[in-house]
Amino acid sequence: MIQAKPVFERGEDGKPVRDEHGQKIVRFYGYRLLNVFNVEQADWPEGTLPALATDQADRPEVERSAEADAIREAYCRKARVGYVEKDFGPNESPCYMGFSSGTREDRGRVVMPKPDACHDERLKVTANWVSTLFHELGHSTGHDDLLNRGLKGYSTTNKIDYSKEELVAELVGAICAAHVGFTPDYDNSAAYLEGWLEAFKGSPQLLHESLKLADKAIRMILDHEGL
């Protein structure tokens, strides 16, 4: 999986800068690749199997987008991309895992938190949750059997390719969310993109290429072009 860790904007005093709502302003996200396993794959002493709290009374009601759900379901079915929603712990992040196997998920799997069971307060806002969903679906279009953006070599050590892929996914997330009637938090999105755009300085061609790749991914998700 790809784990995201926010890097916050800091003032002259070294403390995180907050917006008008008191939320820390994200400058960009640092990413790293992690190997993950299902909890059932480990040997736990009897009575120690971890379980996440599922107290429904403490969960806020989060509106779902029927249109976003329908688009995701149709795309995942035709693209043979798996999808799962689950309770997220404090150190878990939405991700696309590109190397799942199986007849129904042989082009990877997108993992998202249940909208009302996520430790990330931003993702409890419907617009942000929807844009994040489409961001991860955007990554999935890069699978070798789909738009073939070379995700097998996707690594934080290659800043150009990594930045390009993150820019593509973020554009997909924002535009697809707008398509279904939601306006995500563009301030945070802009701060997120700022870090990746550093790699494009002096090379408008790379930025132009990312825009073309994002357009192809959007068409594949919304109109199933190429599937």
C-alpha positions as CSV (number, residue, x, y, z in Angstrom):
1,M,0.0,0.0,0.0
2,I,1.0,3.7,-0.3
3,Q,0.9,5.5,3.0
4,A,0.5,9.3,3.0
5,K,1.9,11.4,5.8
6,P,1.0,15.1,5.8
7,V,3.7,17.8,6.1
8,F,2.2,20.9,7.6
9,E,2.8,24.5,6.8
10,R,4.8,26.1,9.7
11,G,5.2,29.7,10.9
12,E,8.3,31.5,12.0
13,D,7.9,30.0,15.5
14,G,8.1,26.5,14.0
15,K,4.5,25.7,14.9
16,P,1.9,24.5,12.4
17,V,-0.1,27.2,10.7
18,R,-3.9,26.8,11.0
19,D,-6.7,27.9,8.8
20,E,-9.9,29.9,9.9
21,H,-11.4,26.6,11.1
22,G,-8.5,25.7,13.3
23,Q,-7.3,22.9,11.0
24,K,-3.6,22.5,10.3
25,I,-2.7,23.6,6.8
26,V,-1.1,20.8,4.8
27,R,1.8,21.9,2.6
28,F,2.2,18.5,0.9
29,Y,2.1,14.8,1.6
30,G,5.1,12.5,1.9
31,Y,4.5,9.0,0.6
32,R,6.1,5.6,1.2
33,L,5.4,2.1,0.1
34,L,4.4,-0.5,2.8
35,N,3.8,-4.2,2.8
36,V,0.4,-4.9,4.5
37,F,-1.2,-8.1,5.6
38,N,-4.7,-9.0,6.8
39,V,-5.0,-9.3,10.5
40,E,-6.1,-13.0,10.0
41,Q,-2.7,-13.8,8.4
42,A,-0.8,-13.4,11.7
43,D,-0.7,-15.9,14.6
44,W,-2.2,-14.1,17.6
45,P,-2.2,-15.6,21.1
46,E,-5.7,-16.7,22.1
47,G,-7.8,-13.8,23.1
48,T,-5.5,-11.1,21.6
49,L,-6.8,-10.7,18.1
50,P,-7.0,-6.9,17.5
51,A,-10.4,-5.4,16.8
52,L,-11.3,-1.9,15.9
53,A,-13.9,0.0,17.9
54,T,-17.3,0.1,16.0
55,D,-19.4,2.1,18.4
56,Q,-22.1,3.4,16.0
57,A,-23.3,6.0,18.6
58,D,-20.0,7.9,18.3
59,R,-20.0,8.0,14.5
60,P,-21.3,11.1,12.7
61,E,-23.7,10.6,9.9
62,V,-22.0,11.2,6.6
63,E,-24.0,11.6,3.4
64,R,-23.0,9.2,0.6
65,S,-23.0,10.2,-3.0
66,A,-25.2,7.7,-5.0
67,E,-23.8,9.0,-8.2
68,A,-20.2,8.5,-7.1
69,D,-21.0,5.0,-5.8
70,A,-22.6,4.1,-9.1
71,I,-19.6,5.4,-11.1
72,R,-17.2,3.5,-8.9
73,E,-19.1,0.3,-9.0
74,A,-19.4,0.4,-12.8
75,Y,-15.8,1.3,-13.4
76,C,-14.4,-1.3,-10.9
77,R,-16.6,-4.0,-12.5
78,K,-15.5,-3.3,-16.0
79,A,-11.8,-2.6,-15.1
80,R,-11.7,-5.6,-12.8
81,V,-10.4,-3.5,-9.9
82,G,-11.3,-4.6,-6.4
83,Y,-12.8,-2.2,-3.9
84,V,-13.3,-2.4,-0.2
85,E,-14.4,0.0,2.6
86,K,-13.4,-0.8,6.2
87,D,-12.9,0.8,9.6
88,F,-9.6,2.7,9.5
89,G,-7.3,3.0,12.4
90,P,-5.4,6.2,13.2
91,N,-2.3,5.2,11.1
92,E,-4.2,3.9,8.0
93,S,-4.7,5.9,4.8
94,P,-6.8,5.4,1.6
95,C,-4.7,3.6,-1.0
96,Y,-4.6,1.7,-4.3
97,M,-2.8,-1.6,-4.0
98,G,-1.8,-2.5,-7.6
99,F,-0.6,-6.1,-7.1
100,S,-3.7,-8.0,-5.8
101,S,-4.4,-11.3,-7.5
102,G,-7.6,-13.2,-8.2
103,T,-10.2,-13.4,-10.9
104,R,-12.2,-10.5,-9.6
105,E,-9.3,-8.2,-8.5
106,D,-6.5,-9.0,-10.9
107,R,-5.9,-5.3,-11.5
108,G,-5.4,-4.4,-7.9
109,R,-7.7,-3.0,-5.2
110,V,-8.7,0.4,-3.9
111,V,-9.1,0.5,-0.1
112,M,-11.2,3.4,1.4
113,P,-12.4,4.1,5.0
114,K,-16.1,3.9,5.7
115,P,-17.1,7.6,5.5
116,D,-18.3,7.6,9.1
117,A,-15.5,5.5,10.6
118,C,-12.3,7.4,9.7
119,H,-9.8,9.1,12.0
120,D,-9.1,11.8,9.4
121,E,-11.6,14.5,10.1
122,R,-11.3,15.9,6.6
123,L,-12.5,12.7,5.1
124,K,-15.7,12.9,7.1
125,V,-16.7,15.8,4.7
126,T,-18.5,14.2,1.8
127,A,-16.8,16.3,-0.9
128,N,-13.3,15.4,0.5
129,W,-14.2,11.7,0.8
130,V,-15.5,11.6,-2.8
131,S,-12.5,13.4,-4.2
132,T,-10.2,11.0,-2.3
133,L,-12.2,8.0,-3.7
134,F,-11.6,9.3,-7.2
135,H,-8.0,10.0,-6.5
136,E,-7.4,6.4,-5.6
137,L,-9.5,5.2,-8.6
138,G,-7.3,7.5,-10.7
139,H,-4.2,5.6,-9.5
140,S,-5.8,2.3,-10.5
141,T,-6.2,3.4,-14.2
142,G,-2.4,3.3,-14.4
143,H,-2.3,-0.5,-14.1
144,D,-0.3,-2.2,-16.8
145,D,-3.4,-3.7,-18.4
146,L,-5.2,-0.3,-18.4
147,L,-3.4,2.9,-19.2
148,N,0.0,1.5,-18.3
149,R,1.6,4.3,-16.5
150,G,4.4,2.1,-15.2
151,L,3.1,1.8,-11.6
152,K,5.4,-1.2,-10.9
153,G,8.3,1.2,-10.9
154,Y,6.3,3.7,-8.9
155,S,8.6,4.8,-6.1
156,T,9.4,7.9,-3.9
157,T,13.0,7.6,-5.1
158,N,12.0,8.7,-8.6
159,K,10.7,12.2,-7.9
160,I,9.6,13.0,-11.5
161,D,7.5,9.9,-12.1
162,Y,6.2,10.0,-8.5
163,S,5.2,13.6,-8.8
164,K,3.6,13.0,-12.2
165,E,1.5,10.1,-10.9
166,E,0.3,12.1,-7.8
167,L,-0.6,15.1,-9.9
168,V,-2.6,12.9,-12.3
169,A,-4.5,11.3,-9.4
170,E,-5.2,14.6,-7.7
171,L,-6.5,16.1,-10.9
172,V,-8.7,13.0,-11.4
173,G,-10.0,13.3,-7.9
174,A,-10.9,17.0,-8.1
175,I,-12.5,16.9,-11.6
176,C,-14.5,13.7,-11.0
177,A,-15.7,15.0,-7.7
178,A,-16.9,18.2,-9.5
179,H,-18.6,16.0,-12.1
180,V,-20.8,14.5,-9.5
181,G,-21.6,17.8,-7.9
182,F,-19.0,18.2,-5.1
183,T,-16.4,20.9,-4.5
184,P,-13.5,19.4,-2.5
185,D,-11.1,21.4,-0.3
186,Y,-9.1,23.1,-3.0
187,D,-6.9,24.9,-0.5
188,N,-5.6,21.6,0.9
189,S,-5.5,20.1,-2.6
190,A,-3.3,23.1,-3.8
191,A,-1.0,22.7,-0.8
192,Y,-0.8,19.0,-1.6
193,L,0.1,19.6,-5.2
194,E,2.7,22.3,-4.4
195,G,5.2,19.8,-3.2
196,W,4.9,17.6,-6.4
197,L,5.0,20.6,-8.8
198,E,8.5,21.3,-7.5
199,A,9.7,18.5,-9.7
200,F,8.2,20.1,-12.8
201,K,10.1,23.4,-12.6
202,G,11.7,24.3,-15.9
203,S,9.8,21.5,-17.7
204,P,6.3,22.6,-18.9
205,Q,6.3,19.5,-21.0
206,L,6.0,17.3,-17.9
207,L,3.1,19.3,-16.7
208,H,1.4,19.1,-20.1
209,E,2.0,15.3,-20.2
210,S,0.4,14.9,-16.7
211,L,-2.7,16.8,-17.8
212,K,-3.1,14.5,-20.9
213,L,-2.7,11.5,-18.7
214,A,-5.3,12.8,-16.2
215,D,-7.7,13.4,-19.1
216,K,-7.4,9.8,-20.2
217,A,-7.9,8.5,-16.7
218,I,-11.0,10.6,-16.2
219,R,-12.5,9.4,-19.5
220,M,-11.8,5.8,-18.5
221,I,-13.5,6.2,-15.1
222,L,-16.5,8.2,-16.3
223,D,-17.1,6.9,-19.8
224,H,-15.1,3.6,-19.6
225,E,-13.0,4.6,-22.7
226,G,-10.4,1.9,-23.3
227,L,-12.0,-0.7,-21.1
